[in-house]
Amino acid sequence: MLISLLVAAALTQGGPIQTVAAASPEAHARAQRVAPDSLRALRSARRAQETFELVRKQYLPREGGVGSHHCDVRVGRWCVWNDETNDRKPPPENLRVTQARNKLLVLLDSTGTSFPGDEWVAAQRVRYLIEAKRYHDAVQVADRCSGSGSRYLCRAYGAVALHDSGAVSAADSAFTVALAAMPDSVRCKWTDISLLLEDEISNRYDHANCAARRRIETTFWRLTTPLFLRNNDFQDEFLARVTHSEMERDSRTPMGSASESSFRETGLRYGYDTWFVRDDPPAGSMQEAAIAGYREGGSGFNFVPGFEVFSAPAKLRQEDWDLKLRTARTLYGPSYARHFKSLTSPQIYLFRRGDSALVVATYDLRDDTLFAKQGLEAGLFVLPIDSSTLGPPQGIIETEARSRGVLTTVAPWAPVIVSLELLDRNSKAAARMRIALKPTSSGREGISDLVMFAPKSVDSLPRRLGEALSTALHTDEIDRNTPLGLFWETYGVREEGESFAIAITIDRIRDGFMRRAAERLHLAAPFSPLMLEWKEVPDGGSGIASRSITLDLSKLEPGRYEITLSVTPLDGVPMVAKREITLRR
């Protein structure tokens, strides 16, 4: 993958890397029930597998420096890094390695035909067929294995072959079938995400039973899905990692034995590698060669927000995501997105429509060179938040979207997580904004979010939402010499009319320590918030009162500001909506 796993003998305690794995108790018990000739054939297959990995190690491409590479994360004696050295194509495989793998596959095929119920042989056949990119053959081997071995295990082998081939939908369905075929206790182990968790949520998970863990897992995977445009791919990647760990059990890998617990943990957290290089030690030294493994596809990304979000998803902010955190607990590089970024300036709004909310998002990618004019997908999704978990994503997808656009979908009038997503299929660039939104409501009354728009003229301000959206701004960056329009709706207005006190405040977002120090030393003037206040009796004939105004911001200095709208009924409490903007010169 995008992650490099380094084995350095200098880090090994108690001697060199173990090269031959001991058979599990289950495998030993099976062996006792096998006839001598059969036992010899199975032992021969195991020796052939070990021999192939020794040949592979001998002919790995040489690459100096990997033995002394920095580590972003350490797991036992394994070193993990995630930098620009991962974003490259693998070198051609040595012909002798290719020939040795083909020879091994011939032996495994013969052994598998004689012993179709042996799961270790079936696992190695699927594993090396995947390496050879013979995905169709791997799926067929898994299908034949399903009739005699553990049905769920063989189905998982087929699912990982589909996953690694890029057949996302088919892999998702196959993993679903495999999980359904598992006994409850086995399924609980396969879906265990404890290695991916930290902090308080990790403690909750460790002390939960399988049913309670399932609720936590549902929330985790819904929050960490990179794009709902490609739903479940991170969860399926994790299941593929679990399956790979099962396939490599009791076998040798280019990095030694796969039975080591830290090897399995590293694989589950960061992925299993698909190509390798070696860094030979200095001549005459007694050190083992250092092996580094990579996966095709570029750098990995951190799709797990701050862990406090899992206890309070209704407080999710854009700042809770750090996609490029190299020391993250787990990383994932989607095959469909070599570039992944956070959208920082699109606008997302909630508007009440009966018991539902109309969710509106605007975006503008015209100046982003990563995204082309063709092959762009756009999606707007919502996940309802309840007391125990997140609801399934629902929303709208445009398969042929423009680089500048408006998306709308419907959600409950309740706290939700909203995800605006964009994917360029050609450049494999993805961008998103994923935040929590909470309706502004006070019992009977409520107000919408503030829509920023470009007024055509002072005399023709929008009177309805559609008119405001026709000139809505697609970014929070504003030219201070251009009038700014604000539109909002007030809900629950009595038909007979009622008075509201309205206030709009514009306050500068302080620019950090240097700005505050300059103000204390009188080197910069403190900013005094600007405020507009008035009272009005809106037309509430439909229960929705629309309002729009224009603001002249030309007197303000460039910088970051927060606009606050406060609407207060005479017999109620203030209802507040806020929007941040950046003023340009």
NUKOLZA-129849 format. One record per residue (C-alpha): y, z, x. Coordinates in steps of 0.001 Angstrom, whole numbers. Layout:
NUKOLZA-129849
((Y; Z; X))
...
END
This chain:
NUKOLZA-129849
((0; 0; 0))
((3577; 549; 1050))
((2485; 3827; 2527))
((1055; 4186; 5994))
((-1743; 6635; 6660))
((-2192; 7545; 10325))
((-5205; 9146; 11949))
((-4368; 10595; 15350))
((-7090; 12383; 17293))
((-4454; 14611; 18855))
((-3889; 16140; 15419))
((-7587; 16707; 14760))
((-8772; 20291; 15074))
((-12191; 20847; 16578))
((-13014; 17374; 17864))
((-12823; 13692; 16978))
((-12845; 12202; 13523))
((-16128; 12518; 11701))
((-17710; 9099; 11414))
((-20827; 9655; 9321))
((-20584; 11345; 5941))
((-23338; 13622; 4694))
((-24867; 12685; 1381))
((-23894; 14710; -1668))
((-26456; 17113; -3235))
((-26806; 14718; -6177))
((-27552; 11820; -3855))
((-30066; 13929; -1920))
((-31833; 14898; -5144))
((-32033; 11253; -6185))
((-33430; 10359; -2793))
((-36257; 12868; -3204))
((-37377; 10984; -6321))
((-37355; 7561; -4643))
((-40478; 5993; -3161))
((-40616; 5715; 680))
((-40027; 1934; 720))
((-37120; 2328; -1632))
((-35715; 5168; 448))
((-35887; 3005; 3574))
((-34010; 186; 1801))
((-31258; 2519; 631))
((-30944; 4095; 4071))
((-30700; 612; 5543))
((-27825; -177; 3172))
((-25992; 2973; 4257))
((-26463; 2154; 7944))
((-25218; -1391; 7322))
((-22094; -43; 5620))
((-21365; 2266; 8578))
((-21986; -566; 11040))
((-19556; -2862; 9245))
((-16768; -274; 9423))
((-17380; 184; 13159))
((-17123; -3603; 13613))
((-13943; -3685; 11508))
((-12381; -910; 13581))
((-13224; -2740; 16821))
((-11459; -5922; 15703))
((-8420; -4455; 13943))
((-5064; -5965; 14976))
((-3332; -3970; 17724))
((72; -2498; 16981))
((1757; -188; 19435))
((3673; 2843; 18298))
((1809; 3766; 15120))
((198; 6670; 16953))
((3626; 8243; 17454))
((5310; 7176; 14198))
((7446; 9739; 12363))
((5948; 11383; 9271))
((7763; 11668; 5955))
((4903; 13753; 4551))
((1944; 15533; 6161))
((-1293; 16091; 4221))
((-3743; 17950; 6431))
((-4030; 15822; 9554))
((-2821; 12722; 7745))
((644; 11338; 8365))
((2421; 9428; 5602))
((5553; 7353; 6001))
((7444; 5091; 3663))
((9971; 2887; 5419))
((10817; -743; 6103))
((7737; -1194; 8327))
((5615; -1221; 5162))
((7403; -4205; 3609))
((5485; -7037; 5254))
((2480; -9263; 4868))
((-816; -8374; 6523))
((-1860; -10305; 9638))
((-4844; -12669; 9324))
((-8174; -10879; 9338))
((-10354; -11404; 12384))
((-13107; -13939; 11634))
((-15778; -11554; 12943))
((-14727; -8940; 10363))
((-14900; -11512; 7563))
((-18362; -12613; 8703))
((-19564; -9007; 9005))
((-18355; -8220; 5472))
((-20125; -11279; 4078))
((-23336; -10216; 5838))
((-22982; -6702; 4411))
((-22443; -8085; 906))
((-25635; -10159; 1167))
((-27593; -7014; 2033))
((-25911; -4972; -693))
((-26568; -7709; -3262))
((-30253; -7722; -2353))
((-30463; -3941; -2480))
((-28521; -3813; -5727))
((-30889; -6327; -7324))
((-33849; -4176; -6341))
((-32191; -916; -7370))
((-29705; -1725; -10160))
((-29406; 1939; -11103))
((-28140; 3122; -7716))
((-24450; 3923; -8201))
((-23644; 4158; -4472))
((-24856; 605; -3872))
((-22993; -659; -6946))
((-19819; 1093; -5745))
((-20021; -517; -2294))
((-20683; -3952; -3770))
((-17596; -3691; -6005))
((-15513; -2175; -3192))
((-16208; -4959; -684))
((-16025; -7746; -3252))
((-12529; -6481; -4090))
((-11679; -6509; -362))
((-12842; -10131; -229))
((-10684; -10836; -3321))
((-13799; -11885; -5263))
((-12594; -10001; -8319))
((-14646; -11913; -10888))
((-17855; -11182; -8957))
((-16851; -7503; -8705))
((-16407; -7259; -12483))
((-19803; -8891; -13030))
((-21499; -6413; -10676))
((-19865; -3531; -12571))
((-21003; -4984; -15904))
((-24620; -5226; -14731))
((-24422; -1715; -13312))
((-23338; -389; -16722))
((-26807; -975; -18140))
((-28591; 1393; -15784))
((-26235; 3807; -14026))
((-23590; 6121; -15434))
((-21919; 3924; -17996))
((-18487; 5452; -17584))
((-18618; 5225; -13780))
((-19647; 1580; -13719))
((-17031; 746; -16348))
((-14437; 2380; -14121))
((-15622; 174; -11236))
((-14976; -2879; -13408))
((-11583; -1521; -14425))
((-10466; -1072; -10819))
((-11543; -4640; -10015))
((-9397; -5891; -12892))
((-6527; -3623; -11804))
((-6567; -4835; -8213))
((-6723; -8464; -9374))
((-3469; -7999; -11299))
((-5020; -8216; -14786))
((-2883; -5353; -16072))
((-3729; -5458; -19781))
((-7453; -5962; -19218))
((-7523; -3108; -16687))
((-5721; -779; -19096))
((-8271; -1536; -21818))
((-11177; -1101; -19391))
((-9931; 2281; -18183))
((-9525; 3376; -21825))
((-13165; 2436; -22503))
((-14358; 4216; -19349))
((-12507; 7430; -20222))
((-13827; 7361; -23779))
((-17403; 7143; -22452))
((-17006; 10238; -20251))
((-18134; 13729; -21237))
((-15113; 15948; -21909))
((-15562; 17957; -18707))
((-15742; 14783; -16590))
((-12725; 13237; -18305))
((-10719; 16389; -17621))
((-11459; 16026; -13892))
((-10679; 12303; -13783))
((-7299; 12738; -15454))
((-6351; 15806; -13390))
((-2799; 15270; -12046))
((-2412; 18644; -10328))
((-1959; 16927; -6941))
((1092; 15088; -8306))
((2892; 18196; -9579))
((5138; 20835; -8035))
((7192; 23853; -9082))
((6930; 25542; -12486))
((5205; 22641; -14217))
((2450; 22824; -11598))
((1849; 26510; -12413))
((1711; 25763; -16130))
((-746; 22952; -15549))
((-3017; 25019; -13299))
((-3354; 27759; -15941))
((-3835; 25409; -18910))
((-7089; 24374; -20540))
((-8013; 20706; -20917))
((-6286; 20311; -24298))
((-3030; 21840; -23048))
((-3278; 19821; -19846))
((-3570; 16666; -21927))
((-177; 17343; -23520))
((1408; 17863; -20104))
((-245; 14682; -18807))
((1092; 12687; -21769))
((4649; 13826; -21055))
((4211; 13209; -17314))
((2987; 9633; -17689))
((5592; 8729; -20299))
((8396; 10043; -18119))
((7072; 8426; -14929))
((6135; 4998; -16283))
((8307; 2703; -14112))
((9041; 228; -16924))
((7952; 346; -20551))
((8162; -3429; -20227))
((4876; -2932; -18307))
((3501; 156; -20034))
((831; 2398; -18451))
((749; 688; -15054))
((1427; 3890; -13040))
((-1205; 5802; -15019))
((-3673; 2971; -14473))
((-2769; 2940; -10766))
((-3645; 6644; -10613))
((-6963; 6033; -12383))
((-7614; 3221; -9903))
((-6962; 5668; -7074))
((-9429; 8136; -8616))
((-11999; 5348; -8936))
((-11463; 4274; -5331))
((-12103; 7847; -4225))
((-15381; 7803; -6170))
((-16365; 4414; -4724))
((-15773; 5593; -1153))
((-17604; 8896; -1623))
((-20428; 9384; 935))
((-19322; 6359; 2916))
((-17350; 5382; 5965))
((-13827; 3926; 5916))
((-11687; 2371; 8670))
((-10212; 5871; 9122))
((-13507; 7705; 9269))
((-15324; 9694; 6614))
((-14020; 9532; 3048))
((-15460; 12991; 2287))
((-12510; 14872; 3761))
((-10474; 16581; 1010))
((-7102; 15757; 2602))
((-8114; 12075; 2794))
((-8782; 12091; -957))
((-5530; 13951; -1678))
((-3516; 11452; 352))
((-5152; 8558; -1472))
((-4507; 10042; -4916))
((-871; 10823; -4122))
((105; 7679; -2228))
((-2594; 5078; -2843))
((-5521; 3595; -928))
((-4779; 1052; 1773))
((-5856; -2586; 1838))
((-5248; -3557; 5494))
((-5194; -1705; 8790))
((-3984; -1802; 12392))
((-4907; 289; 15434))
((-2931; 1728; 18302))
((-5171; 2057; 21347))
((-4675; 5211; 23439))
((-3556; 5030; 27094))
((-6207; 3742; 29435))
((-8410; 6508; 30774))
((-7471; 9012; 28074))
((-10074; 10720; 25896))
((-8107; 10181; 22696))
((-9389; 8241; 19705))
((-7533; 5114; 18623))
((-4904; 5844; 15964))
((-5433; 3849; 12756))
((-2629; 3014; 10331))
((-3272; 1649; 6862))
((-934; -330; 4611))
((-908; -1869; 1172))
((553; -5237; 286))
((3654; -5273; -1896))
((6475; -3551; -72))
((7858; -40; -217))
((6829; 2629; -2687))
((9166; 4321; -5139))
((9452; 7823; -6546))
((9174; 7620; -10332))
((8927; 11387; -10869))
((12220; 13033; -11883))
((13222; 16540; -10859))
((10376; 18778; -12037))
((12708; 20932; -14142))
((12971; 17940; -16495))
((9388; 18521; -17675))
((10435; 21873; -19150))
((13587; 20443; -20751))
((13300; 16644; -21195))
((16309; 16689; -23561))
((18461; 17366; -20477))
((17312; 14308; -18499))
((20214; 12721; -16617))
((20442; 9620; -14461))
((21019; 11946; -11485))
((17534; 13418; -11969))
((15994; 10209; -10565))
((15766; 9514; -6842))
((13722; 6331; -6660))
((13959; 6096; -2866))
((12956; 9670; -2024))
((10638; 9136; 960))
((9307; 12705; 887))
((8322; 12543; -2794))
((5160; 14235; -4010))
((3749; 10849; -5026))
((4882; 7248; -4630))
((3969; 3982; -6300))
((4882; 361; -5617))
((4442; -1801; -8752))
((3096; -5259; -7975))
((5694; -6773; -10306))
((8716; -5129; -8610))
((9322; -5310; -4859))
((12890; -4134; -5514))
((13656; -1269; -7875))
((17060; 273; -8525))
((18861; 2548; -10951))
((21513; 1098; -13234))
((24627; 3206; -12832))
((27206; 1590; -15094))
((25644; 262; -18341))
((26743; 1784; -21616))
((24327; 3377; -24120))
((25406; 4600; -27573))
((23967; 6368; -30626))
((25153; 5619; -34184))
((23863; 7385; -37277))
((22274; 5333; -40050))
((20876; 7703; -42698))
((18079; 9735; -41094))
((17844; 7273; -38213))
((19946; 6328; -35224))
((21010; 2877; -34129))
((20738; 2778; -30326))
((22960; 229; -28576))
((22976; -633; -24864))
((25194; -3062; -22961))
((24552; -4328; -19420))
((25967; -6840; -16951))
((24005; -8143; -13927))
((26098; -11220; -13210))
((27340; -9872; -9870))
((23944; -8591; -8726))
((22395; -11117; -6349))
((18891; -9642; -6837))
((18757; -11003; -10373))
((18727; -14710; -11212))
((19814; -16508; -14368))
((16237; -17466; -15269))
((13110; -15372; -15773))
((14878; -12181; -16832))
((13240; -9723; -19218))
((15223; -6947; -20906))
((14058; -3999; -22967))
((15547; -1019; -24759))
((13127; 1811; -25526))
((13313; 5283; -27063))
((10938; 8247; -26798))
((11406; 10969; -29427))
((11472; 14491; -27990))
((9617; 17246; -29804))
((8621; 20771; -28843))
((5345; 19926; -27102))
((5474; 16397; -25718))
((7231; 13037; -25766))
((6504; 10517; -28481))
((5253; 7019; -27610))
((7893; 4500; -26526))
((9233; 2187; -29193))
((11926; -419; -28895))
((12803; -4069; -28408))
((11980; -6633; -25713))
((13765; -9893; -24911))
((11491; -12075; -22784))
((14235; -14588; -21977))
((17306; -12405; -21616))
((20726; -13254; -20245))
((22260; -11564; -17225))
((24875; -10004; -19531))
((23903; -8768; -22958))
((23658; -6214; -25752))
((20385; -4673; -26972))
((19851; -2596; -30112))
((16916; -630; -31497))
((16257; 2184; -33989))
((15329; 5815; -33294))
((15236; 9141; -35143))
((18584; 10914; -35487))
((17354; 13562; -33059))
((17171; 14102; -29301))
((15560; 11100; -27614))
((15016; 9649; -24164))
((16462; 6148; -23917))
((15360; 3620; -21302))
((17311; 411; -20666))
((15178; -1875; -18480))
((15620; -5233; -16751))
((13025; -7200; -14795))
((13411; -10499; -12950))
((9940; -12059; -12928))
((10858; -14526; -10164))
((12534; -12275; -7606))
((10434; -9250; -8637))
((13566; -7134; -8966))
((13750; -4338; -11529))
((16541; -2041; -12681))
((16764; 627; -15325))
((18719; 3536; -16774))
((16615; 6316; -18323))
((18460; 9296; -19824))
((18267; 11743; -22701))
((20712; 11441; -25595))
((21443; 14068; -28218))
((23269; 13274; -31463))
((26619; 14964; -31948))
((26262; 16668; -35312))
((27466; 19786; -37090))
((25406; 20207; -40245))
((26743; 17742; -42792))
((29129; 16037; -40366))
((28613; 14209; -37112))
((30231; 11671; -34804))
((28912; 8738; -32832))
((29234; 8077; -29131))
((32458; 6557; -27846))
((32339; 2763; -27570))
((34657; 1276; -24961))
((35872; -2216; -25777))
((38456; -4756; -24653))
((41090; -4987; -27446))
((42125; -8503; -28371))
((45488; -7210; -29588))
((47022; -3955; -30823))
((47332; -5420; -34334))
((43660; -6414; -34694))
((41573; -3401; -33736))
((37916; -3387; -34873))
((37207; -1724; -38203))
((33399; -1899; -38050))
((30798; -1364; -35359))
((29858; -5039; -35136))
((33455; -5976; -34392))
((33670; -3352; -31638))
((30406; -4460; -30056))
((31596; -8077; -29939))
((34101; -7077; -27230))
((32290; -3957; -25930))
((32517; -3304; -22195))
((29283; -3713; -20256))
((30231; -1356; -17451))
((32135; 1896; -16914))
((34430; 307; -14307))
((37838; -310; -15887))
((40912; -2181; -14669))
((43664; 417; -15042))
((46233; -2278; -15825))
((44235; -3481; -18837))
((44387; -1599; -22174))
((41184; 285; -23015))
((39900; 346; -26574))
((37883; 3271; -27988))
((35777; 3063; -31155))
((33797; 5802; -32909))
((32304; 6718; -36265))
((32528; 9997; -38179))
((29637; 10861; -40501))
((29367; 12961; -43649))
((32998; 12495; -44707))
((33511; 13634; -48307))
((34325; 10863; -50780))
((37309; 12780; -52146))
((38715; 12882; -48612))
((39150; 15641; -46065))
((41357; 16252; -43075))
((40137; 16138; -39465))
((41914; 17284; -36306))
((41335; 14722; -33568))
((41984; 15134; -29856))
((41366; 12768; -26937))
((41549; 14196; -23431))
((41428; 12261; -20148))
((40578; 14469; -17185))
((40012; 13493; -13581))
((36579; 14215; -12154))
((37341; 16055; -8973))
((36476; 14092; -5857))
((34706; 16853; -3951))
((35640; 19327; -1261))
((38247; 17207; 542))
((40223; 16589; -2661))
((40163; 20276; -3635))
((41259; 21287; -117))
((44144; 18798; -219))
((45292; 20220; -3572))
((45208; 23803; -2246))
((47272; 22731; 794))
((49697; 20851; -1491))
((48819; 17594; 242))
((47790; 16132; -3104))
((49168; 16894; -6543))
((46741; 18600; -8956))
((45867; 16384; -11878))
((47033; 17507; -15296))
((44746; 16293; -18085))
((46252; 13791; -20512))
((45825; 14669; -24182))
((46444; 12975; -27513))
((46240; 15031; -30708))
((46699; 14198; -34382))
((45329; 14850; -37844))
((44122; 12292; -40350))
((42191; 11890; -43596))
((39691; 9079; -42936))
((38272; 6834; -45641))
((34817; 8270; -46370))
((33776; 6077; -49275))
((30545; 5022; -47530))
((29961; 8337; -45773))
((30896; 6648; -42472))
((34500; 6569; -41309))
((35239; 4114; -38473))
((38168; 4580; -36119))
((39520; 2713; -33102))
((42529; 3176; -30826))
((43857; 1731; -27561))
((44849; 3629; -24418))
((47296; 2663; -21683))
((45832; 3930; -18392))
((48220; 2130; -16049))
((49943; 5365; -14987))
((46716; 6913; -13705))
((45557; 6666; -10105))
((42315; 4855; -9322))
((39336; 7173; -9454))
((36688; 8728; -11672))
((37704; 10173; -15077))
((36064; 11723; -18135))
((37249; 10848; -21638))
((36545; 13551; -24233))
((36796; 12971; -27993))
((36931; 16070; -30207))
((36753; 15735; -34020))
((37145; 18995; -35977))
((36892; 19309; -39776))
((39127; 21987; -41296))
((36128; 24071; -42356))
((33832; 23278; -39430))
((33381; 23410; -35669))
((34470; 20724; -33170))
((32191; 17733; -32618))
((32518; 16335; -29096))
((31637; 12968; -27483))
((32273; 12160; -23822))
((32327; 9041; -21668))
((32946; 8679; -17916))
((34919; 5778; -16439))
((36007; 4560; -13020))
((39535; 3151; -12817))
((40057; 278; -10395))
((43344; -779; -8893))
END
